Amino acid sequence: MIRQTEVLQLRTGRLQPLADSGATTGIYKQCVDTAFLSKDGLEQDEHGDTRHHGGPEKALHHFAADHYALLKERLPASAAGHCYPGAFGENLVTQGLTETEVCAGDIYKLGGAILQVSQPRQPCWRLNARFELADMSRRLQNTHRTGWYYRVLQPGQICRGDLLILEQRPNPEWSLSRILNVLYNATLDSEALAGMAELSQLSLSLRTLARNRLETGQVEDWENRLFGPK
């Protein structure tokens, strides 16, 4: 179990056009030395789609630097050139901590803030425009290397170089890798879905997703999320 890791980069982004999509985005994030983290996210960090990005359950996005090299190997050269720290709109970049080691509900101390892991990221169509690759969102989803989000239990100032320190692990059996497997592979595993539906530290949206699959016996349509509205 990895108890602590250093924040190699801290990133925030202002709104700007998203390639030639006609949308605006905060995905192009720049390195900063320090920022205040509120329950809604970092100061000066903006989101083009506030319905699906940012807010209390997605206040902070974390992506493992461990993944960049592997993703480069799997992408066409044109897209691989975009694959570097900050490429996925992440606020935190670290080395050594991945979806395999992180569990839903984990509580971390970071600088003056206290964070709790709320859910893995569900890639959306904006990555297609960002990487100039029509199916980038699906490719990232299929790797199960999506990054993850935190909710903020205690606001505070955080800095590049701070240690992210694990303080509590209430759900050691629910790694993010396991949740990603249920989301995208074992999609109708009733036992796993029942467990997810009752996982109180998991975001409400994913608990609702699990309940809906149990009730309907069907998997939700991913097309709009992965490729944008028709």
C-alpha positions as CSV (number, residue, x, y, z in Angstrom):
1,M,0.0,0.0,0.0
2,I,1.4,3.4,-1.0
3,R,0.9,5.7,2.0
4,Q,2.2,8.9,0.5
5,T,3.4,10.5,-2.7
6,E,4.6,13.9,-3.8
7,V,2.6,16.2,-6.0
8,L,4.9,16.7,-9.0
9,Q,2.6,19.2,-10.7
10,L,-0.3,21.3,-9.7
11,R,-2.4,22.6,-12.6
12,T,-5.3,25.0,-13.2
13,G,-6.9,26.2,-16.4
14,R,-8.9,29.1,-17.7
15,L,-11.6,28.7,-20.3
16,Q,-10.5,28.7,-24.0
17,P,-11.7,27.3,-27.3
18,L,-11.5,23.5,-27.6
19,A,-9.7,22.8,-30.9
20,D,-12.3,23.5,-33.6
21,S,-15.3,21.9,-31.7
22,G,-17.0,25.2,-31.1
23,A,-17.0,24.5,-27.3
24,T,-15.0,26.1,-24.6
25,T,-12.9,24.1,-22.1
26,G,-10.6,24.3,-19.1
27,I,-8.7,21.2,-20.1
28,Y,-5.6,23.1,-21.1
29,K,-4.2,23.5,-17.7
30,Q,-1.0,25.3,-16.7
31,C,1.4,24.6,-13.8
32,V,1.0,26.7,-10.7
33,D,3.0,26.7,-7.5
34,T,0.1,27.0,-5.1
35,A,-3.7,27.5,-5.1
36,F,-6.6,27.5,-2.7
37,L,-8.8,24.4,-2.8
38,S,-12.5,25.0,-2.0
39,K,-15.2,22.4,-1.9
40,D,-15.9,23.3,-5.6
41,G,-12.3,23.0,-6.8
42,L,-9.2,25.1,-7.2
43,E,-9.2,28.8,-7.5
44,Q,-8.8,30.0,-11.1
45,D,-9.7,26.5,-12.4
46,E,-12.6,26.7,-14.9
47,H,-14.8,24.2,-16.7
48,G,-16.6,24.6,-20.0
49,D,-19.3,22.0,-19.0
50,T,-20.2,22.6,-15.4
51,R,-22.9,19.9,-15.5
52,H,-20.3,17.1,-16.0
53,H,-17.0,18.7,-14.8
54,G,-16.1,20.3,-11.5
55,G,-18.3,20.8,-8.5
56,P,-18.3,19.1,-5.1
57,E,-18.0,15.5,-6.4
58,K,-15.3,16.3,-9.0
59,A,-13.5,19.1,-7.3
60,L,-10.0,17.8,-8.1
61,H,-8.8,15.6,-10.9
62,H,-5.8,13.3,-10.4
63,F,-3.9,11.5,-13.1
64,A,-0.9,9.2,-12.7
65,A,2.2,10.1,-14.6
66,D,2.9,6.4,-14.7
67,H,0.4,6.1,-17.6
68,Y,1.8,8.6,-20.1
69,A,4.5,6.3,-21.6
70,L,2.1,3.4,-22.0
71,L,-0.6,5.5,-23.6
72,K,2.0,6.9,-26.0
73,E,2.8,3.4,-27.2
74,R,-0.8,2.7,-27.9
75,L,-1.7,5.9,-29.7
76,P,-1.1,7.0,-33.3
77,A,1.9,9.3,-33.6
78,S,-0.3,12.4,-34.1
79,A,-2.2,11.8,-30.8
80,A,0.8,10.5,-28.9
81,G,2.4,13.9,-29.4
82,H,-0.3,15.3,-27.1
83,C,0.3,12.8,-24.4
84,Y,2.3,14.6,-21.6
85,P,1.5,15.9,-18.1
86,G,-1.6,18.0,-18.2
87,A,-2.9,16.5,-21.4
88,F,-6.0,15.0,-19.7
89,G,-7.1,18.2,-17.8
90,E,-5.6,16.9,-14.6
91,N,-5.1,19.1,-11.5
92,L,-2.7,16.7,-9.8
93,V,0.2,14.8,-11.3
94,T,2.0,12.2,-9.2
95,Q,4.2,9.1,-9.8
96,G,3.5,5.6,-8.4
97,L,-0.1,6.0,-7.3
98,T,-2.6,4.5,-9.8
99,E,-6.1,3.2,-10.0
100,T,-4.9,-0.2,-8.7
101,E,-3.6,1.3,-5.5
102,V,-6.4,3.9,-4.9
103,C,-9.8,2.9,-3.4
104,A,-13.2,4.6,-3.4
105,G,-13.6,6.6,-0.2
106,D,-9.8,6.9,0.5
107,I,-9.1,10.0,2.6
108,Y,-5.9,11.9,2.0
109,K,-4.3,15.0,3.5
110,L,-2.8,17.4,1.0
111,G,-1.2,20.6,2.3
112,G,-3.9,22.3,4.3
113,A,-6.8,20.3,2.7
114,I,-8.4,17.0,3.3
115,L,-9.6,15.0,0.3
116,Q,-11.7,12.0,-0.3
117,V,-11.7,9.8,-3.5
118,S,-15.2,10.1,-5.0
119,Q,-15.0,8.2,-8.3
120,P,-12.9,7.3,-11.3
121,R,-13.1,9.6,-14.2
122,Q,-15.5,8.7,-17.0
123,P,-13.8,10.0,-20.2
124,C,-15.9,12.2,-22.5
125,W,-15.8,13.4,-26.1
126,R,-13.8,16.5,-25.3
127,L,-10.7,14.3,-25.2
128,N,-11.3,13.4,-28.9
129,A,-11.0,17.1,-29.8
130,R,-8.1,17.6,-27.4
131,F,-6.1,14.7,-28.9
132,E,-7.4,15.2,-32.5
133,L,-8.4,11.5,-32.5
134,A,-12.0,10.6,-33.1
135,D,-12.1,7.8,-30.5
136,M,-9.6,9.0,-27.9
137,S,-12.3,8.9,-25.1
138,R,-13.1,5.3,-25.8
139,R,-9.4,4.3,-26.1
140,L,-8.7,5.8,-22.6
141,Q,-11.8,4.2,-21.2
142,N,-10.7,0.8,-22.5
143,T,-7.3,1.1,-20.7
144,H,-8.9,1.6,-17.3
145,R,-6.3,4.3,-16.8
146,T,-8.7,7.2,-16.5
147,G,-7.6,9.1,-13.4
148,W,-10.0,9.9,-10.6
149,Y,-11.7,12.7,-8.7
150,Y,-11.8,13.9,-5.1
151,R,-14.4,15.7,-3.0
152,V,-13.0,18.2,-0.5
153,L,-13.7,17.4,3.1
154,Q,-11.6,20.3,4.4
155,P,-10.7,23.3,2.1
156,G,-7.2,24.6,2.3
157,Q,-4.1,25.9,0.5
158,I,-2.2,23.2,-1.5
159,C,1.2,23.5,-3.3
160,R,3.3,21.7,-5.8
161,G,5.7,19.5,-3.8
162,D,3.2,18.8,-1.1
163,L,2.8,15.2,0.0
164,L,-0.5,13.4,-0.6
165,I,-0.8,11.3,2.6
166,L,-3.3,8.5,3.0
167,E,-5.1,8.8,6.3
168,Q,-8.1,6.4,6.1
169,R,-9.1,3.6,3.8
170,P,-12.7,2.6,4.6
171,N,-13.2,0.4,1.5
172,P,-10.0,-1.6,0.8
173,E,-11.9,-4.1,-1.3
174,W,-13.1,-1.4,-3.7
175,S,-10.1,-0.3,-5.7
176,L,-10.8,2.1,-8.6
177,S,-9.6,-0.7,-10.9
178,R,-12.4,-2.9,-9.6
179,I,-15.0,-0.2,-10.1
180,L,-13.7,0.5,-13.6
181,N,-14.0,-3.2,-14.4
182,V,-17.6,-3.2,-13.3
183,L,-18.3,0.0,-15.3
184,Y,-16.9,-1.2,-18.6
185,N,-16.3,-5.0,-18.5
186,A,-18.4,-6.9,-16.0
187,T,-21.2,-4.5,-16.6
188,L,-24.1,-6.6,-15.3
189,D,-22.4,-8.4,-12.5
190,S,-25.3,-8.2,-10.0
191,E,-23.3,-8.9,-6.9
192,A,-20.7,-6.2,-7.7
193,L,-23.4,-3.7,-8.8
194,A,-25.3,-4.3,-5.5
195,G,-22.1,-3.6,-3.6
196,M,-21.4,-0.4,-5.6
197,A,-25.0,0.8,-5.0
198,E,-24.4,0.6,-1.3
199,L,-20.9,2.1,-1.3
200,S,-21.7,5.4,0.6
201,Q,-18.4,7.1,-0.2
202,L,-18.8,6.5,-3.9
203,S,-20.4,9.4,-5.8
204,L,-24.1,9.5,-6.0
205,S,-24.0,9.4,-9.8
206,L,-22.2,6.0,-9.9
207,R,-24.4,4.6,-7.1
208,T,-27.4,5.6,-9.2
209,L,-25.9,4.0,-12.3
210,A,-25.4,0.7,-10.4
211,R,-29.0,0.8,-9.1
212,N,-30.3,1.5,-12.6
213,R,-28.4,-1.5,-14.1
214,L,-29.7,-3.7,-11.4
215,E,-33.3,-2.6,-11.9
216,T,-33.3,-2.7,-15.7
217,G,-30.8,-5.4,-16.5
218,Q,-29.4,-3.0,-19.1
219,V,-26.3,-0.9,-19.5
220,E,-26.6,2.9,-20.1
221,D,-25.8,4.3,-23.5
222,W,-22.2,5.7,-23.6
223,E,-22.3,7.2,-27.1
224,N,-23.1,10.8,-26.2
225,R,-20.5,10.8,-23.4
226,L,-17.8,9.3,-25.6
227,F,-18.6,11.0,-29.0
228,G,-20.7,14.0,-28.1
229,P,-24.4,14.8,-28.9
230,K,-25.5,13.9,-32.4
